[in-house]
């Protein structure tokens, strides 16, 4: 998939680069079917600056081959990027919650600068999981994200929640309420992307 920026709209007087994740902030990106794969395209800039990424993959979308392609395209061995990223996969909402709650312990052995989470709260919409345990697990995940707020950590959540037909859409509303930054990403002709900045808390960016 070829992705590009068609436009970037914002209510702010100036438009920050949508491909740069703000530091010490929770950013939620949503809005297009390719949103989980889009997370890959934030990685090269981060990794080229020698920043480390902890990637919690609830969407089961992370592609080591694509990351290796990014490295080779910049004249680097894939190992250069691979050494800077740690991936943990979750196949159920309970596993994703557990991974989020374990982030502080993970950071003790892998000092990450950026945390990427995919399929939050998408994974919690599973109809095979009863409503009460799904809600309890999601609340624990949000609590885990709140506990990370004091850390020097850039957090990006990539969600396709708005494409689901579910009675649990309040999950996404709660996530939005907790976010410092919200970007709606929409795809246009020829895979071009438009970014609408729905919330922008003034913070330092990297």
Secondary structure, DSSP 8 states (H G I E B T S, - for coil): ---EEEEEEESSSS---TTS-BTTSEEEEESSTTHHHHGGGGHHHHHHTT--EEEEESSS---HHHHHHHHHHTT--HHHHHTTEEEEE-SSHHHHHHHHHTHHHHHHHS--SEEEEESTTGGGG-TTS-HHHHHHHHHHHHHHHHHTTTSS-EEEEEE-GGG---TTTHHHHHHHHH-SEEEEEEE-GGGEEEEEEEEE----B-
